[in-house]
């Protein structure tokens, strides 16, 4: 079945460091891909999305490119801030399988000043 | 603020009991989803409603049920509760049934079974 695999955390970085969180997926066809972020005590917020191959989603300095050849959707940010500390979830939906999100296990990011 | 409202924020109850979680979707959204977040299982899809009708089921136990009312709010009913049902339950809503549409999440209901 469809699945999402994220790199294990926690990821610990200093402020202004470069961030990469790896995400790969298994799905037939052409899923839509999402990154959600969860701040402590809050619900998930959509960070960015991409709906077809080679699309780049971007928001708040974060970027991810839909790579069908490597079935990946890695999240990157050039310079992280303390306020970026949160749990990041990669997820997919596949039209033929309904619209429910299938999530990875999440990656905790901790940024120190 | 996502516009999705979940009540209550916290619930503490005992094994064998029954609880109801409530969700009000964003204004105009017709789809409502329920997800369970636990340490061992991660985030798992439970069930989806669209405009009052059940649309999809995920890993939802038979002891759990849900419905969506004419005003589009939804309730998730959990019965014969077990210790393993302790989790964070999220509701999300989206405008329709397009898999490209983002889902907007509430802040969740934390259920603790003693």
Interface residues (C-beta under 8 A of the other chain):
Chain A: X31 X32 X34 X36 X41 X42 X43 X44 X45 X46 X49 X51 X89 X93 X94 X95 X98 X99 X100 X101 X102 X103 X104 X105 X106
Chain B: X2 X4 X6 X31 X33 X35 X42 X43 X44 X45 X48 X55 X56 X58 X90 X92 X94 X97 X98 X99 X100 X101 X102 X103 X104 X105 X106 X107 X108
